[in-house]
Amino acid sequence: MKSTANHKLLQVIDLKKYYPVTVGLLSRQVGEVRAVDGVSFLMAEGEILGLVGESGCGKSTLGRTILRLEEPSSGKILYKGSDITTLDKERLRALRKEIQIVLQDPDASLDSRMTAGDSIAEPLVVHGVGGDVERNERVAELMKQVGLDPRQANHYPHEFSGGQKQRIGIARALAINPKLIIADEPVSALDVSVQAQILNLMMDIQEEFGLAYLFIAHDLAVIRHMAHRVAIMYLGKIVELADKAEIFAKPMHPYTQALLAAVPSFKTKAKKEVLLSGDVPSPLNPPTGCHFHPRCRKAFKPCSQDEPKLVELSKSHFVSCHLYT
Amino acid sequence: MNDTILRTKNLKTYFYTTRGVVKAVNGVNFNLSRGECLCLVGESGCGKSVTALSLLRLLDSPPARIVDGQVSFGDIDLVKCSTRQLRQIRGKDIAMVFQEAQSALNPVLSIGNQIIEQVELHERISQREARARALALLEEMGIPSAERVIDTYPHLLSGGMKQRAMIAMSLSCNPQILIADEPTTAVDVTIQAQILEIFRNLRARKQMSFIFITHDLAIVNEIGDRAVVMYGGRDVETAPVSRIIKNPRHPYTRGLIACLPNMSRSEKRLESIPGNTPNPIELPPGCPFHPRCPKAMDICRRKVPSPTIVAEGHAVSCHLYAS
C-alpha cells in the first residue's frame, strides 16, 4: 500500500463535533449531539480511504468538518503537517483549492439557475484562476475528462440525467486540481447501471491525477470496490480501521462482523444469522462505555463501563473493542 | 396453471401530464402462484412501483389511468371491478407494504388504532378482539414492549420499527397476497437484514403469496422464488431467481448483474451499461433497451419483441432469441 508516513496528506487527531441542543427563548443548552466523537486517522497522498457506517453515525459530518464546512468542537486536522482548524478565512480559502467535495445529491448541490459550464467554472472564478478564454478552455477540457460533451456547457442542470449531473459535480471538484476529494455518498442516488459508470470515472481520475479520496458510503460493495483502506464508524467513533483485504477477510469488531453479515448476498441463498438486533441509539444520549455494547452479542462487564480505545492489533489493523485488550 | 392466484395481462398505466403522456407501465405480464415470492426488479423509472400500485388501483386518476390490460384475481378483474368490490379486496385479500413507512402511516392515529381500524373495516369483530390481534401482530414482528408501542404515534418510532408496524398492519386481515414495494430501501443495512428475516419467517409460516418489489438483485437472490426483470415499463425477462442470477439471457439483465460491485470479487473496472434509463415520456420505438444494447439489431429499433420461452419457466423478450 502507498500509505507511508513520508507522504502523509491528512492527519485527523481526536476530532470532535458536538451540536448543542437548546430549548426555550434563551436557548438554554440541555444537551449535545455528539456527531463526531473523537476520531483519529491518517491518509496518505493518492490513497482512497473508505468511510462506512449507517445513517447518523457521523460520517458525513466528519467529511464536512475536515473541509471546515462545520467548525470542529475540538481536535486537530493536519493537512500536509499544518493545523487547519486555526486558519483564518483567507488561508482557509487557499486550502480549499487543495480539498474539494463531491456531494450525494447533484440536484441539491448544483445551482439550477447556473449552466453546467458556469457551475464548473465557478471554483476557477472564486480562486481567480485564468481569464475568460482560459476558463472556457478549462471547462471544455474538464467536461471531456468526465465524459460530458463540451457543447453542453450552456445547458442547465435539469437538462441532464442524474448520472450526468454527478459528472458535472465531479468536474467542478476537479477544476482547481485538488489533492484530496471528499466524496460523500457520490453514487447512492444513482441507479446501478449508472453507478458503475461513475465509479469507473472516479477510479480513472484518481489514477490519472494521483488524487486522494475520502470516500464516504453506506454500501459495502461500493467501498470494497473503491477503497484501499476502510474505516468503520459507529455513533461518532471509528471502531475499526484496516486495509481493505484485511477488514473484509478478517473483521474483528463485532459491529463490523454484523455489518458484513447483514449485506444481502449474491453468492449464497443460505439462511444467514441476523447478527444485530435493535436500532442505532441516539447520538444525543449515547450508551456509556462502548457505544455499541447494548447491541453487541459479545458484550461483557467492562463494555458498559469503560470506553475502549482504538489500538493496533496487527500491522495497520486498528480495532476499538474490549475483546482484544 | 391451476395454482395461479394473480395474473396480469398486458397491463398499461399511463400518466397524462402537461408535458406529455408518461407511459410508466407499458405492457406488463406475469403470473403469481400460490405460496410463491415473485420479485419485480428494475431500476428507477422502470415501472415496477406503478405496476404494484396499479394492481390495487391505488393511483390518483387523473393523472394516472390504466389504459389497457387485465389483473385477474380469481375470476375478478381488478381493473374493471367496482370500487366497492375493490375496497373489500384491498387490505383484506391483497395487502400492501410501502417503501416509506413515515408517509404511509397516519401521523395522527396511534399504531394500534390504525391496525384496529383496518380490522374493523373488514371483519365483524369487537374492539377488544381487534386490539388483542393488533398486539399479537406487533409482538410477532419483534417489536419490543409492544404493549407500549401500540398506543404510541408513528413519529416516535424508528424507521425499522415503523416498517415493522406497517407489516403488522398489512397482515392484520390474513391476506392471501402481500405486495411489498421496496420495504427495505429507506432503512440501513442492519435493519434491512432484520426486515428481510421477518419476510423469510412469514414465508415459512403462512400460506401467503408475495410480490416483492426491489431494485437490488442481491435481495432478489435472498428472498425470491421467481423474478420479473422490468425495463422501460415492460417485463423483459421472467425466470426462477437462480436462473436470473446465474444464467441471465436478456442483454439488460446481463448488464445489470455485471455492473454490480460485488462483495466477493474486486476487479479494477466495473462493467457498465452505456447511457441512461429511458425517459417514459419519450420511450424509444421497438425494444425499449435497444439504444443501450450492445447486441441491438435492425429489427430491435422497429419491433417490440414478444416473449420467447428459452427454458422451462424462463421467458425472454428479446429479438436475439426469437424463433
Chai-1 contact restraints between the chains, C-beta under 6 A:
chainA,res_idxA,chainB,res_idxB,connection_type,confidence,min_distance_angstrom,max_distance_angstrom,comment,restraint_id
A,E54,B,D188,contact,1.0,0.0,6.0,A-B,restraint_1
A,S55,B,D188,contact,1.0,0.0,6.0,A-B,restraint_2
A,S161,B,N276,contact,1.0,0.0,6.0,A-B,restraint_3
A,D191,B,E43,contact,1.0,0.0,6.0,A-B,restraint_4
A,D191,B,S44,contact,1.0,0.0,6.0,A-B,restraint_5
A,V192,B,C259,contact,1.0,0.0,6.0,A-B,restraint_6
A,V192,B,L260,contact,1.0,0.0,6.0,A-B,restraint_7
A,S193,B,C259,contact,1.0,0.0,6.0,A-B,restraint_8
A,S193,B,I273,contact,1.0,0.0,6.0,A-B,restraint_9
A,A196,B,C259,contact,1.0,0.0,6.0,A-B,restraint_10
A,A196,B,L270,contact,1.0,0.0,6.0,A-B,restraint_11
A,A196,B,S272,contact,1.0,0.0,6.0,A-B,restraint_12
A,Q197,B,S272,contact,1.0,0.0,6.0,A-B,restraint_13
A,L199,B,L270,contact,1.0,0.0,6.0,A-B,restraint_14
A,N200,B,R269,contact,1.0,0.0,6.0,A-B,restraint_15
A,N200,B,L270,contact,1.0,0.0,6.0,A-B,restraint_16
A,A221,B,P261,contact,1.0,0.0,6.0,A-B,restraint_17
A,A221,B,M263,contact,1.0,0.0,6.0,A-B,restraint_18
A,V222,B,P261,contact,1.0,0.0,6.0,A-B,restraint_19
A,R224,B,S266,contact,1.0,0.0,6.0,A-B,restraint_20
A,H225,B,P261,contact,1.0,0.0,6.0,A-B,restraint_21
A,H225,B,S266,contact,1.0,0.0,6.0,A-B,restraint_22
A,A262,B,V189,contact,1.0,0.0,6.0,A-B,restraint_23
A,A262,B,T190,contact,1.0,0.0,6.0,A-B,restraint_24
A,A262,B,A193,contact,1.0,0.0,6.0,A-B,restraint_25
A,P264,B,A218,contact,1.0,0.0,6.0,A-B,restraint_26
A,P264,B,I219,contact,1.0,0.0,6.0,A-B,restraint_27
A,P264,B,E222,contact,1.0,0.0,6.0,A-B,restraint_28
A,F266,B,A218,contact,1.0,0.0,6.0,A-B,restraint_29
A,F266,B,N221,contact,1.0,0.0,6.0,A-B,restraint_30
A,K267,B,S264,contact,1.0,0.0,6.0,A-B,restraint_31
A,V274,B,A193,contact,1.0,0.0,6.0,A-B,restraint_32
A,V274,B,Q194,contact,1.0,0.0,6.0,A-B,restraint_33
A,V274,B,E197,contact,1.0,0.0,6.0,A-B,restraint_34
A,L276,B,T190,contact,1.0,0.0,6.0,A-B,restraint_35
A,D279,B,S158,contact,1.0,0.0,6.0,A-B,restraint_36
A,D279,B,G160,contact,1.0,0.0,6.0,A-B,restraint_37
